[in-house]
Amino acid sequence: MPADPMRTKLCRLLEVEFPVICFTHCRQVAVAVTNAGGFSVLGEAMHAAEKIASDIHWIRDRVNGKPFGVDLVLPSSAPPSGTPDELYAEIPARHRSFAEEIKQKYDVPEPTGPIALRQWGGLNKQMARAQIDVLLDERVPVIATGLGSPDFLFAAAHERGLKVFGLVGATQQAVKQIARGADAIVAQGYDAAGHTGAMGTFSIVPDVASIAGDVPVVAAGGVTTGRHLAAALCLGAAGVWTGTVWLASRESDEDPLVIERILAASGDDTSRTACISGKTMRVLNCPWTDEWATPGAPNVLRSPYQMLLTSSYLQGANDARRADLMTEAVGQGVGFVSERRPAAAILHGMVEEARAVLAR
């Protein structure tokens, strides 16, 4: 009897049934995937410490002791402190003027509620440290870091028996994360949603796997089907990191207008751009991304200043329910997301398809 190809060292590390990590901003999706045999990582970079603690307790009450993770964004370039208004005041007048020109050109209304992006942990190191402290105090089993990971985090997490996963977009970044003690490396290809580097998934995954030793490598970037999962295992990965595929799941709390766009989108409807946060990330095309790609646009600001500049546009578009203005972090595998299904069905379908592909 051949060994089950789905029982990888990632499954053993995380004590889960399937080598599929679900990255999501939705608590309901995280619970559904966790209870279906996968591993969930909840993105909390946009939330204040109190909200993060509340979400951790909410999930724990619904997963019967099963492990899960939380993802933060901790860019090393973040200033030590400063309120959103103080940091916004440092943005050059030319950039603020260009942002206003875009809003006027597309009739983007002003936000009517609080601007969510102004809670982003990447705004300053004080906010990021408060977020980290919650994860350490709550002893979240896995801490994943998408941008940056301060040196103290590895020792502090390991002292508490927690694991740290490093998301990387280049092999050299993986080398550094392994040297610092990362428990797993998420090798993220160019086609991924959100913040990503310039290497393709088929290049970065085997490259990182070749230098990772016993550290499990998780493939990310365009992974939306069982064929992708099977391919990742053949490339040397111990599992996959998935995100886009859950945005249109039945449990998802994504805006219904954005879900409609996701279901109709292909990989060509996305752009890898730094104009959202100051770091390259892949999102659905929208007027904001289009205008920053024009010859007359100023240079994109470094993080977190570009994020602050973007925040009013994004919040105004969302508050006004303007689908033509909205965007979301979406990978190039979005073309395989064509219907709404329960998260458990998505997970089990992916695993069954991967088994069938590998059997052939």
Short mmCIF file of the C-alpha atoms (twelve columns), coordinates in Angstrom:
data_MODEL
# 
_entry.id   MODEL 
# 
loop_
_atom_site.group_PDB 
_atom_site.id 
_atom_site.type_symbol 
_atom_site.label_atom_id 
_atom_site.label_alt_id 
_atom_site.label_comp_id 
_atom_site.label_asym_id 
_atom_site.label_seq_id 
_atom_site.Cartn_x 
_atom_site.Cartn_y 
_atom_site.Cartn_z 
_atom_site.pdbx_PDB_model_num 
ATOM 1   C CA . MET A 1   0.000   0.000  0.000   1 
ATOM 2   C CA . PRO A 2   1.659   3.292  -1.083  1 
ATOM 3   C CA . ALA A 3   1.874   6.092  1.446   1 
ATOM 4   C CA . ASP A 4   -0.852  8.718  1.260   1 
ATOM 5   C CA . PRO A 5   0.710   11.645 -0.674  1 
ATOM 6   C CA . MET A 6   -1.503  14.028 1.280   1 
ATOM 7   C CA . ARG A 7   0.141   13.051 4.576   1 
ATOM 8   C CA . THR A 8   3.168   15.322 4.324   1 
ATOM 9   C CA . LYS A 9   5.543   16.671 6.938   1 
ATOM 10  C CA . LEU A 10  3.478   19.862 6.968   1 
ATOM 11  C CA . CYS A 11  0.512   17.793 8.185   1 
ATOM 12  C CA . ARG A 12  2.668   16.333 10.934  1 
ATOM 13  C CA . LEU A 13  4.073   19.730 11.896  1 
ATOM 14  C CA . LEU A 14  0.611   21.310 12.136  1 
ATOM 15  C CA . GLU A 15  -1.271  18.191 13.288  1 
ATOM 16  C CA . VAL A 16  -3.829  18.493 10.492  1 
ATOM 17  C CA . GLU A 17  -5.352  16.069 7.988   1 
ATOM 18  C CA . PHE A 18  -4.568  17.889 4.745   1 
ATOM 19  C CA . PRO A 19  -1.511  19.920 3.609   1 
ATOM 20  C CA . VAL A 20  -3.582  22.959 2.710   1 
ATOM 21  C CA . ILE A 21  -3.203  26.295 4.496   1 
ATOM 22  C CA . CYS A 22  -6.108  28.679 4.099   1 
ATOM 23  C CA . PHE A 23  -5.175  32.344 4.417   1 
ATOM 24  C CA . THR A 24  -8.265  34.422 5.042   1 
ATOM 25  C CA . HIS A 25  -9.439  37.638 6.663   1 
ATOM 26  C CA . CYS A 26  -12.766 36.003 7.531   1 
ATOM 27  C CA . ARG A 27  -13.256 34.225 10.857  1 
ATOM 28  C CA . GLN A 28  -16.081 32.061 9.495   1 
ATOM 29  C CA . VAL A 29  -13.891 30.772 6.656   1 
ATOM 30  C CA . ALA A 30  -11.045 30.058 9.089   1 
ATOM 31  C CA . VAL A 31  -13.322 27.979 11.304  1 
ATOM 32  C CA . ALA A 32  -14.871 26.094 8.382   1 
ATOM 33  C CA . VAL A 33  -11.517 25.094 6.873   1 
ATOM 34  C CA . THR A 34  -10.014 24.199 10.252  1 
ATOM 35  C CA . ASN A 35  -12.932 21.936 11.113  1 
ATOM 36  C CA . ALA A 36  -12.773 20.329 7.648   1 
ATOM 37  C CA . GLY A 37  -9.186  19.146 8.125   1 
ATOM 38  C CA . GLY A 38  -7.103  22.012 6.772   1 
ATOM 39  C CA . PHE A 39  -5.084  24.674 8.567   1 
ATOM 40  C CA . SER A 40  -6.261  28.280 8.697   1 
ATOM 41  C CA . VAL A 41  -4.266  31.484 9.083   1 
ATOM 42  C CA . LEU A 42  -6.309  34.581 9.875   1 
ATOM 43  C CA . GLY A 43  -5.005  37.847 8.432   1 
ATOM 44  C CA . GLU A 44  -5.099  40.431 11.217  1 
ATOM 45  C CA . ALA A 45  -2.735  43.139 9.952   1 
ATOM 46  C CA . MET A 46  -5.575  45.671 9.656   1 
ATOM 47  C CA . HIS A 47  -6.889  45.228 13.196  1 
ATOM 48  C CA . ALA A 48  -6.066  46.803 16.538  1 
ATOM 49  C CA . ALA A 49  -4.817  44.558 19.334  1 
ATOM 50  C CA . GLU A 50  -8.214  44.345 21.068  1 
ATOM 51  C CA . LYS A 51  -9.944  43.151 17.906  1 
ATOM 52  C CA . ILE A 52  -7.232  40.542 17.290  1 
ATOM 53  C CA . ALA A 53  -7.700  39.127 20.786  1 
ATOM 54  C CA . SER A 54  -11.453 38.994 20.269  1 
ATOM 55  C CA . ASP A 55  -11.070 37.125 16.970  1 
ATOM 56  C CA . ILE A 56  -8.679  34.602 18.529  1 
ATOM 57  C CA . HIS A 57  -11.189 33.836 21.295  1 
ATOM 58  C CA . TRP A 58  -14.053 33.601 18.779  1 
ATOM 59  C CA . ILE A 59  -12.198 31.025 16.685  1 
ATOM 60  C CA . ARG A 60  -11.036 29.009 19.699  1 
ATOM 61  C CA . ASP A 61  -14.625 28.679 20.880  1 
ATOM 62  C CA . ARG A 62  -15.522 26.988 17.561  1 
ATOM 63  C CA . VAL A 63  -12.629 24.671 16.605  1 
ATOM 64  C CA . ASN A 64  -12.532 22.296 19.582  1 
ATOM 65  C CA . GLY A 65  -8.848  22.735 20.339  1 
ATOM 66  C CA . LYS A 66  -7.629  22.474 16.762  1 
ATOM 67  C CA . PRO A 67  -4.601  24.659 15.947  1 
ATOM 68  C CA . PHE A 68  -4.684  27.750 13.743  1 
ATOM 69  C CA . GLY A 69  -2.487  30.714 12.936  1 
ATOM 70  C CA . VAL A 70  -2.539  34.492 12.609  1 
ATOM 71  C CA . ASP A 71  -0.734  36.539 9.960   1 
ATOM 72  C CA . LEU A 72  0.692   40.028 10.497  1 
ATOM 73  C CA . VAL A 73  2.527   42.481 8.243   1 
ATOM 74  C CA . LEU A 74  5.650   43.816 9.959   1 
ATOM 75  C CA . PRO A 75  7.693   45.848 7.462   1 
ATOM 76  C CA . SER A 76  11.111  46.869 8.747   1 
ATOM 77  C CA . SER A 77  10.694  50.247 7.018   1 
ATOM 78  C CA . ALA A 78  7.819   51.280 9.297   1 
ATOM 79  C CA . PRO A 79  8.553   54.430 11.365  1 
ATOM 80  C CA . PRO A 80  8.971   54.007 15.127  1 
ATOM 81  C CA . SER A 81  5.755   55.887 15.940  1 
ATOM 82  C CA . GLY A 82  3.362   58.534 14.674  1 
ATOM 83  C CA . THR A 83  -0.399  58.814 14.258  1 
ATOM 84  C CA . PRO A 84  -1.965  58.330 10.816  1 
ATOM 85  C CA . ASP A 85  -2.571  62.075 10.584  1 
ATOM 86  C CA . GLU A 86  1.013   62.910 11.539  1 
ATOM 87  C CA . LEU A 87  2.373   60.460 8.974   1 
ATOM 88  C CA . TYR A 88  -0.042  61.668 6.298   1 
ATOM 89  C CA . ALA A 89  1.212   65.216 6.810   1 
ATOM 90  C CA . GLU A 90  4.680   64.032 5.724   1 
ATOM 91  C CA . ILE A 91  3.413   62.967 2.288   1 
ATOM 92  C CA . PRO A 92  4.661   65.325 -0.482  1 
ATOM 93  C CA . ALA A 93  2.135   67.777 -1.885  1 
ATOM 94  C CA . ARG A 94  2.581   66.381 -5.418  1 
ATOM 95  C CA . HIS A 95  1.431   62.935 -4.309  1 
ATOM 96  C CA . ARG A 96  -1.538  64.258 -2.370  1 
ATOM 97  C CA . SER A 97  -2.527  66.327 -5.381  1 
ATOM 98  C CA . PHE A 98  -2.288  63.314 -7.703  1 
ATOM 99  C CA . ALA A 99  -4.481  61.271 -5.383  1 
ATOM 100 C CA . GLU A 100 -7.092  64.019 -5.382  1 
ATOM 101 C CA . GLU A 101 -6.966  64.210 -9.186  1 
ATOM 102 C CA . ILE A 102 -7.807  60.511 -9.389  1 
ATOM 103 C CA . LYS A 103 -10.698 60.912 -6.993  1 
ATOM 104 C CA . GLN A 104 -12.086 63.828 -8.952  1 
ATOM 105 C CA . LYS A 105 -11.638 62.113 -12.333 1 
ATOM 106 C CA . TYR A 106 -13.622 59.056 -11.245 1 
ATOM 107 C CA . ASP A 107 -16.014 60.855 -8.899  1 
ATOM 108 C CA . VAL A 108 -14.757 58.961 -5.862  1 
ATOM 109 C CA . PRO A 109 -16.712 60.113 -2.801  1 
ATOM 110 C CA . GLU A 110 -15.131 60.868 0.538   1 
ATOM 111 C CA . PRO A 111 -15.327 58.067 3.137   1 
ATOM 112 C CA . THR A 112 -18.443 58.131 5.297   1 
ATOM 113 C CA . GLY A 113 -17.006 55.946 8.062   1 
ATOM 114 C CA . PRO A 114 -13.699 55.152 9.760   1 
ATOM 115 C CA . ILE A 115 -10.823 54.368 7.398   1 
ATOM 116 C CA . ALA A 116 -9.950  50.714 8.012   1 
ATOM 117 C CA . LEU A 117 -6.420  50.944 6.626   1 
ATOM 118 C CA . ARG A 118 -5.453  53.362 9.369   1 
ATOM 119 C CA . GLN A 119 -5.386  50.437 11.800  1 
ATOM 120 C CA . TRP A 120 -2.729  48.696 9.688   1 
ATOM 121 C CA . GLY A 121 0.105   47.297 11.788  1 
ATOM 122 C CA . GLY A 122 2.591   48.430 9.165   1 
ATOM 123 C CA . LEU A 123 1.958   52.109 9.938   1 
ATOM 124 C CA . ASN A 124 4.445   52.190 12.782  1 
ATOM 125 C CA . LYS A 125 6.431   49.858 15.002  1 
ATOM 126 C CA . GLN A 126 4.361   50.693 18.092  1 
ATOM 127 C CA . MET A 127 1.188   49.372 16.448  1 
ATOM 128 C CA . ALA A 128 3.022   46.319 15.119  1 
ATOM 129 C CA . ARG A 129 4.485   45.493 18.541  1 
ATOM 130 C CA . ALA A 130 1.041   45.710 20.156  1 
ATOM 131 C CA . GLN A 131 -0.270  43.231 17.577  1 
ATOM 132 C CA . ILE A 132 2.646   40.846 18.147  1 
ATOM 133 C CA . ASP A 133 2.211   40.984 21.922  1 
ATOM 134 C CA . VAL A 134 -1.407  39.844 21.593  1 
ATOM 135 C CA . LEU A 135 -0.359  36.776 19.595  1 
ATOM 136 C CA . LEU A 136 2.345   35.945 22.115  1 
ATOM 137 C CA . ASP A 137 0.076   36.485 25.114  1 
ATOM 138 C CA . GLU A 138 -2.694  34.417 23.545  1 
ATOM 139 C CA . ARG A 139 -0.183  31.746 22.513  1 
ATOM 140 C CA . VAL A 140 -1.467  31.453 18.967  1 
ATOM 141 C CA . PRO A 141 0.022   28.170 17.652  1 
ATOM 142 C CA . VAL A 142 1.421   29.690 14.436  1 
ATOM 143 C CA . ILE A 143 2.504   33.269 13.734  1 
ATOM 144 C CA . ALA A 144 2.958   34.032 10.044  1 
ATOM 145 C CA . THR A 145 4.658   37.189 8.826   1 
ATOM 146 C CA . GLY A 146 4.034   38.500 5.332   1 
ATOM 147 C CA . LEU A 147 6.355   41.512 5.337   1 
ATOM 148 C CA . GLY A 148 9.271   41.529 7.715   1 
ATOM 149 C CA . SER A 149 9.767   39.676 10.980  1 
ATOM 150 C CA . PRO A 150 11.654  41.317 13.853  1 
ATOM 151 C CA . ASP A 151 14.465  39.257 15.352  1 
ATOM 152 C CA . PHE A 152 12.907  39.067 18.820  1 
ATOM 153 C CA . LEU A 153 9.775   37.389 17.415  1 
ATOM 154 C CA . PHE A 154 11.434  34.023 16.766  1 
ATOM 155 C CA . ALA A 155 12.892  33.667 20.261  1 
ATOM 156 C CA . ALA A 156 9.744   34.988 21.962  1 
ATOM 157 C CA . ALA A 157 7.513   32.622 20.004  1 
ATOM 158 C CA . HIS A 158 9.707   29.554 20.485  1 
ATOM 159 C CA . GLU A 159 10.006  30.217 24.229  1 
ATOM 160 C CA . ARG A 160 6.211   29.859 24.358  1 
ATOM 161 C CA . GLY A 161 6.115   26.768 22.166  1 
ATOM 162 C CA . LEU A 162 4.756   28.661 19.153  1 
ATOM 163 C CA . LYS A 163 5.786   28.311 15.522  1 
ATOM 164 C CA . VAL A 164 6.811   31.086 13.131  1 
ATOM 165 C CA . PHE A 165 6.184   30.823 9.387   1 
ATOM 166 C CA . GLY A 166 8.020   33.196 7.066   1 
ATOM 167 C CA . LEU A 167 6.489   34.258 3.757   1 
ATOM 168 C CA . VAL A 168 9.194   34.976 1.188   1 
ATOM 169 C CA . GLY A 169 9.292   36.142 -2.410  1 
ATOM 170 C CA . ALA A 170 12.963  35.385 -3.091  1 
ATOM 171 C CA . THR A 171 15.297  32.515 -2.243  1 
ATOM 172 C CA . GLN A 172 17.718  34.777 -0.358  1 
ATOM 173 C CA . GLN A 173 14.890  35.811 1.932   1 
ATOM 174 C CA . ALA A 174 14.244  32.141 2.645   1 
ATOM 175 C CA . VAL A 175 17.897  31.622 3.565   1 
ATOM 176 C CA . LYS A 176 17.649  34.429 6.128   1 
ATOM 177 C CA . GLN A 177 14.374  33.170 7.590   1 
ATOM 178 C CA . ILE A 178 15.699  29.630 7.963   1 
ATOM 179 C CA . ALA A 179 18.830  30.949 9.691   1 
ATOM 180 C CA . ARG A 180 16.634  32.860 12.134  1 
ATOM 181 C CA . GLY A 181 14.722  29.723 13.045  1 
ATOM 182 C CA . ALA A 182 11.571  29.757 10.895  1 
ATOM 183 C CA . ASP A 183 9.541   26.573 11.374  1 
ATOM 184 C CA . ALA A 184 8.272   26.646 7.782   1 
ATOM 185 C CA . ILE A 185 8.862   28.761 4.704   1 
ATOM 186 C CA . VAL A 186 6.021   29.901 2.467   1 
ATOM 187 C CA . ALA A 187 7.623   30.338 -0.965  1 
ATOM 188 C CA . GLN A 188 5.339   32.784 -2.713  1 
ATOM 189 C CA . GLY A 189 5.402   33.212 -6.471  1 
ATOM 190 C CA . TYR A 190 4.784   36.251 -8.619  1 
ATOM 191 C CA . ASP A 191 1.211   35.154 -9.394  1 
ATOM 192 C CA . ALA A 192 0.116   35.325 -5.749  1 
ATOM 193 C CA . ALA A 193 -2.384  37.746 -4.295  1 
ATOM 194 C CA . GLY A 194 -1.229  40.434 -1.920  1 
ATOM 195 C CA . HIS A 195 2.408   41.303 -1.303  1 
ATOM 196 C CA . THR A 196 4.635   39.212 -3.546  1 
ATOM 197 C CA . GLY A 197 8.032   39.265 -5.193  1 
ATOM 198 C CA . ALA A 198 9.182   38.886 -8.783  1 
ATOM 199 C CA . MET A 199 9.878   35.126 -9.055  1 
ATOM 200 C CA . GLY A 200 7.297   32.753 -10.517 1 
ATOM 201 C CA . THR A 201 5.850   29.974 -8.378  1 
ATOM 202 C CA . PHE A 202 7.412   27.249 -10.540 1 
ATOM 203 C CA . SER A 203 10.816  28.871 -10.026 1 
ATOM 204 C CA . ILE A 204 10.801  29.865 -6.378  1 
ATOM 205 C CA . VAL A 205 9.265   26.708 -4.876  1 
ATOM 206 C CA . PRO A 206 11.870  24.162 -6.081  1 
ATOM 207 C CA . ASP A 207 14.645  26.697 -5.533  1 
ATOM 208 C CA . VAL A 208 13.679  27.199 -1.883  1 
ATOM 209 C CA . ALA A 209 13.006  23.471 -1.424  1 
ATOM 210 C CA . SER A 210 16.575  22.751 -2.564  1 
ATOM 211 C CA . ILE A 211 18.075  24.779 0.287   1 
ATOM 212 C CA . ALA A 212 15.452  24.297 3.028   1 
ATOM 213 C CA . GLY A 213 16.760  21.027 4.467   1 
ATOM 214 C CA . ASP A 214 14.251  19.674 6.989   1 
ATOM 215 C CA . VAL A 215 12.254  22.913 7.112   1 
ATOM 216 C CA . PRO A 216 8.926   22.376 5.319   1 
ATOM 217 C CA . VAL A 217 8.343   24.540 2.257   1 
ATOM 218 C CA . VAL A 218 4.801   25.660 1.475   1 
ATOM 219 C CA . ALA A 219 3.983   26.705 -2.087  1 
ATOM 220 C CA . ALA A 220 1.976   29.894 -2.637  1 
ATOM 221 C CA . GLY A 221 0.979   31.804 -5.728  1 
ATOM 222 C CA . GLY A 222 -1.938  30.981 -7.998  1 
ATOM 223 C CA . VAL A 223 -2.906  27.846 -6.053  1 
ATOM 224 C CA . THR A 224 -6.641  27.338 -6.495  1 
ATOM 225 C CA . THR A 225 -7.147  23.723 -7.665  1 
ATOM 226 C CA . GLY A 226 -6.110  20.176 -6.884  1 
ATOM 227 C CA . ARG A 227 -3.846  20.237 -9.912  1 
ATOM 228 C CA . HIS A 228 -1.952  23.112 -8.318  1 
ATOM 229 C CA . LEU A 229 -1.680  21.161 -5.051  1 
ATOM 230 C CA . ALA A 230 -0.344  18.082 -6.863  1 
ATOM 231 C CA . ALA A 231 2.155   20.187 -8.806  1 
ATOM 232 C CA . ALA A 232 3.366   21.871 -5.617  1 
ATOM 233 C CA . LEU A 233 4.123   18.507 -4.014  1 
ATOM 234 C CA . CYS A 234 6.025   17.444 -7.139  1 
ATOM 235 C CA . LEU A 235 8.085   20.644 -6.933  1 
ATOM 236 C CA . GLY A 236 9.245   19.709 -3.447  1 
ATOM 237 C CA . ALA A 237 6.698   21.559 -1.330  1 
ATOM 238 C CA . ALA A 238 5.105   19.918 1.709   1 
ATOM 239 C CA . GLY A 239 1.811   21.733 1.136   1 
ATOM 240 C CA . VAL A 240 0.183   24.836 -0.243  1 
ATOM 241 C CA . TRP A 241 -0.818  28.290 0.980   1 
ATOM 242 C CA . THR A 242 -4.109  29.390 -0.565  1 
ATOM 243 C CA . GLY A 243 -6.042  32.653 -0.400  1 
ATOM 244 C CA . THR A 244 -7.991  33.713 -3.485  1 
ATOM 245 C CA . VAL A 245 -9.973  30.467 -3.645  1 
ATOM 246 C CA . TRP A 246 -11.695 31.260 -0.312  1 
ATOM 247 C CA . LEU A 247 -12.826 34.792 -1.181  1 
ATOM 248 C CA . ALA A 248 -15.982 33.542 -2.905  1 
ATOM 249 C CA . SER A 249 -16.716 30.661 -0.529  1 
ATOM 250 C CA . ARG A 250 -20.171 30.463 1.023   1 
ATOM 251 C CA . GLU A 251 -18.804 31.481 4.428   1 
ATOM 252 C CA . SER A 252 -16.851 34.476 3.098   1 
ATOM 253 C CA . ASP A 253 -17.713 37.935 4.413   1 
ATOM 254 C CA . GLU A 254 -16.142 39.574 1.348   1 
ATOM 255 C CA . ASP A 255 -18.228 42.380 -0.144  1 
ATOM 256 C CA . PRO A 256 -20.840 40.830 -2.499  1 
ATOM 257 C CA . LEU A 257 -19.902 43.343 -5.197  1 
ATOM 258 C CA . VAL A 258 -16.272 42.238 -5.036  1 
ATOM 259 C CA . ILE A 259 -17.306 38.581 -5.068  1 
ATOM 260 C CA . GLU A 260 -19.175 39.217 -8.333  1 
ATOM 261 C CA . ARG A 261 -16.002 40.682 -9.820  1 
ATOM 262 C CA . ILE A 262 -13.920 37.750 -8.576  1 
ATOM 263 C CA . LEU A 263 -16.263 35.180 -10.114 1 
ATOM 264 C CA . ALA A 264 -16.074 36.978 -13.470 1 
ATOM 265 C CA . ALA A 265 -12.326 37.713 -13.388 1 
ATOM 266 C CA . SER A 266 -9.376  36.082 -15.119 1 
ATOM 267 C CA . GLY A 267 -5.689  36.378 -14.269 1 
ATOM 268 C CA . ASP A 268 -5.448  39.230 -16.787 1 
ATOM 269 C CA . ASP A 269 -7.765  41.292 -14.592 1 
ATOM 270 C CA . THR A 270 -5.085  41.606 -11.909 1 
ATOM 271 C CA . SER A 271 -1.991  43.784 -11.600 1 
ATOM 272 C CA . ARG A 272 1.176   43.496 -9.513  1 
ATOM 273 C CA . THR A 273 1.710   47.028 -8.301  1 
ATOM 274 C CA . ALA A 274 3.223   48.992 -5.447  1 
ATOM 275 C CA . CYS A 275 0.615   51.756 -5.690  1 
ATOM 276 C CA . ILE A 276 -1.597  50.335 -2.933  1 
ATOM 277 C CA . SER A 277 0.817   49.935 -0.022  1 
ATOM 278 C CA . GLY A 278 4.240   50.941 -1.301  1 
ATOM 279 C CA . LYS A 279 5.228   47.264 -1.607  1 
ATOM 280 C CA . THR A 280 4.496   45.187 -4.697  1 
ATOM 281 C CA . MET A 281 1.202   43.356 -4.351  1 
ATOM 282 C CA . ARG A 282 -1.284  41.758 -6.740  1 
ATOM 283 C CA . VAL A 283 -4.820  43.125 -6.784  1 
ATOM 284 C CA . LEU A 284 -7.863  43.364 -9.035  1 
ATOM 285 C CA . ASN A 285 -7.455  46.177 -11.538 1 
ATOM 286 C CA . CYS A 286 -9.231  49.415 -10.664 1 
ATOM 287 C CA . PRO A 287 -8.918  53.124 -11.554 1 
ATOM 288 C CA . TRP A 288 -6.362  53.657 -8.779  1 
ATOM 289 C CA . THR A 289 -4.013  51.006 -10.206 1 
ATOM 290 C CA . ASP A 290 -4.609  52.231 -13.754 1 
ATOM 291 C CA . GLU A 291 -3.755  55.860 -12.996 1 
ATOM 292 C CA . TRP A 292 -0.580  55.085 -11.040 1 
ATOM 293 C CA . ALA A 293 0.642   53.138 -14.077 1 
ATOM 294 C CA . THR A 294 0.389   56.160 -16.398 1 
ATOM 295 C CA . PRO A 295 3.560   58.049 -17.512 1 
ATOM 296 C CA . GLY A 296 2.576   61.210 -15.627 1 
ATOM 297 C CA . ALA A 297 2.165   59.536 -12.246 1 
ATOM 298 C CA . PRO A 298 4.650   60.431 -9.497  1 
ATOM 299 C CA . ASN A 299 6.909   57.729 -8.089  1 
ATOM 300 C CA . VAL A 300 5.161   55.467 -5.617  1 
ATOM 301 C CA . LEU A 301 5.934   56.328 -2.004  1 
ATOM 302 C CA . ARG A 302 7.547   53.821 0.321   1 
ATOM 303 C CA . SER A 303 5.451   52.002 2.879   1 
ATOM 304 C CA . PRO A 304 3.522   53.086 4.954   1 
ATOM 305 C CA . TYR A 305 3.040   56.468 3.255   1 
ATOM 306 C CA . GLN A 306 1.591   55.014 0.047   1 
ATOM 307 C CA . MET A 307 -0.903  52.997 2.096   1 
ATOM 308 C CA . LEU A 308 -2.072  56.138 3.850   1 
ATOM 309 C CA . LEU A 309 -2.422  57.895 0.514   1 
ATOM 310 C CA . THR A 310 -4.498  54.998 -0.853  1 
ATOM 311 C CA . SER A 311 -6.731  54.592 2.172   1 
ATOM 312 C CA . SER A 312 -9.170  57.410 1.428   1 
ATOM 313 C CA . TYR A 313 -9.771  56.198 -2.142  1 
ATOM 314 C CA . LEU A 314 -10.386 52.603 -1.061  1 
ATOM 315 C CA . GLN A 315 -12.651 53.500 1.840   1 
ATOM 316 C CA . GLY A 316 -14.612 55.985 -0.257  1 
ATOM 317 C CA . ALA A 317 -15.152 53.374 -2.976  1 
ATOM 318 C CA . ASN A 318 -16.305 50.769 -0.468  1 
ATOM 319 C CA . ASP A 319 -18.582 53.109 1.463   1 
ATOM 320 C CA . ALA A 320 -20.261 54.273 -1.750  1 
ATOM 321 C CA . ARG A 321 -20.785 50.681 -2.972  1 
ATOM 322 C CA . ARG A 322 -19.004 51.517 -6.244  1 
ATOM 323 C CA . ALA A 323 -17.982 48.187 -7.773  1 
ATOM 324 C CA . ASP A 324 -16.247 50.021 -10.621 1 
ATOM 325 C CA . LEU A 325 -13.824 51.565 -8.127  1 
ATOM 326 C CA . MET A 326 -13.271 48.635 -5.768  1 
ATOM 327 C CA . THR A 327 -10.314 46.303 -5.606  1 
ATOM 328 C CA . GLU A 328 -9.093  43.352 -3.553  1 
ATOM 329 C CA . ALA A 329 -5.898  41.341 -3.214  1 
ATOM 330 C CA . VAL A 330 -6.412  38.555 -5.768  1 
ATOM 331 C CA . GLY A 331 -4.000  36.095 -7.365  1 
ATOM 332 C CA . GLN A 332 -3.722  35.071 -10.994 1 
ATOM 333 C CA . GLY A 333 -5.434  31.771 -10.201 1 
ATOM 334 C CA . VAL A 334 -8.689  33.708 -9.845  1 
ATOM 335 C CA . GLY A 335 -9.872  32.386 -13.224 1 
ATOM 336 C CA . PHE A 336 -10.420 28.979 -11.604 1 
ATOM 337 C CA . VAL A 337 -12.825 30.512 -9.057  1 
ATOM 338 C CA . SER A 338 -16.122 30.481 -10.929 1 
ATOM 339 C CA . GLU A 339 -18.792 29.552 -8.388  1 
ATOM 340 C CA . ARG A 340 -19.639 29.905 -4.716  1 
ATOM 341 C CA . ARG A 341 -19.174 26.723 -2.695  1 
ATOM 342 C CA . PRO A 342 -18.838 25.879 1.000   1 
ATOM 343 C CA . ALA A 343 -15.274 26.095 2.260   1 
ATOM 344 C CA . ALA A 344 -15.236 22.437 3.280   1 
ATOM 345 C CA . ALA A 345 -16.297 21.419 -0.239  1 
ATOM 346 C CA . ILE A 346 -13.529 23.560 -1.735  1 
ATOM 347 C CA . LEU A 347 -10.925 21.934 0.521   1 
ATOM 348 C CA . HIS A 348 -12.090 18.366 -0.012  1 
ATOM 349 C CA . GLY A 349 -12.471 18.897 -3.758  1 
ATOM 350 C CA . MET A 350 -8.911  20.203 -3.965  1 
ATOM 351 C CA . VAL A 351 -7.540  17.212 -2.066  1 
ATOM 352 C CA . GLU A 352 -9.546  14.667 -4.082  1 
ATOM 353 C CA . GLU A 353 -8.436  16.216 -7.377  1 
ATOM 354 C CA . ALA A 354 -4.794  16.244 -6.243  1 
ATOM 355 C CA . ARG A 355 -4.975  12.560 -5.314  1 
ATOM 356 C CA . ALA A 356 -6.479  11.721 -8.706  1 
ATOM 357 C CA . VAL A 357 -3.811  13.696 -10.562 1 
ATOM 358 C CA . LEU A 358 -0.974  12.067 -8.631  1 
ATOM 359 C CA . ALA A 359 -2.501  8.600  -9.204  1 
ATOM 360 C CA . ARG A 360 -2.321  9.210  -12.955 1 
# 
